[in-house]
């Protein structure tokens, strides 16, 4: 049978080990009333419903790859390499956050292409989330290539974005994965991956949680000369972005 590939995407505006889980995720103040946090009483293990499920370890090399993909795309936007979008004066270089990755892992443990309802933390009370899945009829795949493919699917939504969306985000828009990817003050992310079998396909699920979400009615980034509003200076590698330690408002 010929090899087939399927890619699916989803995004919510709003979405490692026991040593990371030190916060009380059952604290009701983290979520909207009546909503349970993904980390509340979580076991951090694959669901019994995961058919031939397996966690994909995100090594330091893979974490760097995920960050590089995000920051390369962010740098392109900030520097005006997408000529239909304005340049960004305050877009921050992303860095890895283990707490966000842990919560992404708890969602991935379910082996379901579905967002959890709440993944906020005390530090990041308005966290965001991107989800994508990929499937093959084959028995193996290249993890690095798959990560690039899935993140590029979010990036490909750039064609649906325009200057008006940068100035003010509104809901039910086709570019919400892209805007999550390029949100100026989303300076931290953490991701998780799992694989499982379903309907004769091998599925790979990537979930990334961000330190800030697609907040409706707000701007994606501030227009202006690249890095011109960075108090901490420009990043040495991504010269259109602020240093990763730039102070940002995520409340």
Residue pairs with C-beta under 8 A, 6 or more apart in sequence:
1 137
2 137
3 136
3 137
3 138
4 135
4 136
4 137
4 201
5 134
5 135
5 136
6 133
6 134
6 135
6 136
6 201
7 132
7 133
7 134
7 135
7 149
7 150
7 153
8 113
8 132
8 133
8 134
8 135
9 131
9 132
9 133
9 153
9 154
9 177
10 113
10 114
10 115
10 131
10 132
11 115
11 129
11 130
11 131
11 176
11 177
11 180
11 214
12 115
12 128
12 129
12 131
12 213
13 128
13 171
13 176
13 213
13 214
13 215
13 216
14 117
14 118
14 126
14 127
14 128
14 129
14 213
15 38
15 104
15 107
15 115
15 116
15 118
15 119
15 127
15 128
15 129
15 131
15 207
15 209
16 98
16 101
16 102
16 105
16 190
17 44
17 102
18 44
20 98
20 99
20 101
20 102
21 39
21 42
21 44
21 102
23 39
23 99
23 121
23 122
25 37
25 38
25 39
25 40
25 42
25 103
26 37
26 40
26 41
27 37
27 122
30 37
30 118
30 120
30 121
30 122
30 125
31 37
31 117
31 118
31 120
32 117
32 118
35 117
35 118
36 117
36 118
37 118
37 119
37 120
38 103
38 106
38 107
38 116
38 117
38 118
38 119
39 102
39 103
39 106
39 119
42 106
43 109
44 102
44 105
44 106
44 109
45 109
46 53
46 54
46 55
46 109
46 111
46 194
47 53
47 109
47 110
47 111
49 110
49 111
49 112
50 109
50 110
50 111
50 194
50 196
51 111
51 196
51 197
51 198
52 196
52 197
53 111
53 194
53 195
53 196
54 194
54 195
54 196
55 105
55 108
55 109
55 192
55 193
55 194
56 143
56 193
56 194
56 195
56 204
58 66
58 101
58 191
58 192
58 193
62 143
62 144
62 147
63 96
63 191
65 144
65 147
65 148
66 147
66 151
66 189
66 191
66 208
67 94
67 95
67 96
67 189
69 147
69 148
69 151
69 152
70 94
70 151
70 181
70 189
71 93
71 94
71 235
71 237
71 238
71 241
72 238
73 151
73 155
73 181
73 182
74 91
74 93
74 94
74 181
74 182
74 238
74 240
74 241
75 238
75 239
75 240
75 241
76 82
76 240
77 85
77 88
77 91
77 158
77 182
77 221
78 87
78 88
78 91
78 221
78 226
78 227
78 238
78 240
78 241
79 87
79 226
79 239
79 240
80 86
80 87
80 226
82 158
84 162
84 163
85 158
85 161
85 162
85 163
85 166
86 163
86 166
86 223
87 223
87 224
87 225
87 226
87 240
88 182
88 184
88 221
88 222
88 223
88 224
88 226
88 240
89 221
89 222
89 223
89 224
89 225
89 226
89 227
89 228
89 229
89 230
90 184
90 185
90 221
90 222
90 224
90 229
90 230
90 242
90 246
91 182
91 184
91 221
91 240
91 241
91 242
92 184
92 185
92 186
92 187
92 230
92 241
92 242
92 243
92 244
92 246
92 248
93 187
93 235
93 237
93 238
93 241
93 242
93 243
93 244
93 246
94 186
94 187
94 188
94 189
94 244
95 187
95 188
95 189
95 244
96 188
96 189
96 190
97 124
97 188
97 189
97 190
97 211
98 190
99 121
99 123
99 124
99 190
100 119
100 121
100 124
100 127
100 188
100 189
100 190
100 209
100 210
100 211
101 190
101 191
101 192
101 209
102 190
103 116
103 119
103 121
103 127
103 190
103 209
104 119
104 129
104 190
104 191
104 192
104 207
104 208
104 209
105 192
105 207
106 116
107 114
107 115
107 116
107 119
107 129
107 192
107 207
108 192
108 193
108 194
108 205
108 207
109 194
111 194
111 196
111 203
111 205
113 131
113 133
113 205
114 131
115 129
115 131
116 129
119 127
119 129
119 209
120 126
120 127
121 127
123 211
123 250
124 188
124 211
124 212
124 250
125 250
125 251
126 212
126 213
126 215
126 250
126 251
127 209
127 210
127 211
127 212
127 213
128 180
128 183
128 186
128 209
128 210
128 211
128 212
128 213
128 214
129 180
129 207
129 208
129 209
129 210
129 213
130 154
130 177
130 180
130 181
130 207
130 208
130 210
131 205
131 206
131 207
131 208
132 150
132 151
132 153
132 154
132 177
132 205
132 206
133 150
133 203
133 204
133 205
133 206
134 141
134 146
134 149
134 150
134 203
134 204
134 206
135 198
135 201
135 202
135 203
135 204
136 201
136 202
137 200
137 201
137 202
138 202
139 202
141 202
141 204
143 193
146 204
146 206
147 193
147 206
150 204
150 206
151 181
151 206
153 177
154 177
154 178
154 180
154 181
155 178
155 181
156 178
157 174
157 175
157 176
157 177
157 178
158 175
158 178
160 173
160 174
160 175
160 178
161 175
161 178
161 179
165 173
165 175
165 179
165 220
166 219
166 220
166 221
166 223
167 219
167 223
168 217
168 218
168 219
169 179
169 214
169 215
169 216
169 217
169 218
169 219
169 220
170 216
170 217
171 216
173 179
176 214
179 214
179 220
180 186
180 210
180 213
180 214
182 220
182 221
183 210
183 212
183 213
183 214
183 220
183 221
184 220
184 221
184 222
184 248
185 211
185 212
185 248
185 249
185 250
186 210
186 211
186 212
186 213
187 211
187 212
187 244
187 246
187 248
188 210
188 211
189 208
189 209
189 210
189 211
190 208
190 209
191 206
191 207
191 208
191 209
192 206
192 207
193 204
193 205
193 206
193 207
194 204
194 205
195 202
195 203
195 204
195 205
196 202
196 203
196 205
197 203
211 248
211 250
212 248
212 250
222 229
226 234
226 239
226 240
226 241
227 233
227 234
227 235
227 239
227 240
227 241
227 242
229 242
230 241
230 242
230 243
230 246
231 242
231 246
231 247
232 242
232 243
232 245
232 246
232 247
233 242
233 243
234 240
234 241
234 242
234 243
235 241
235 242
235 243
235 244
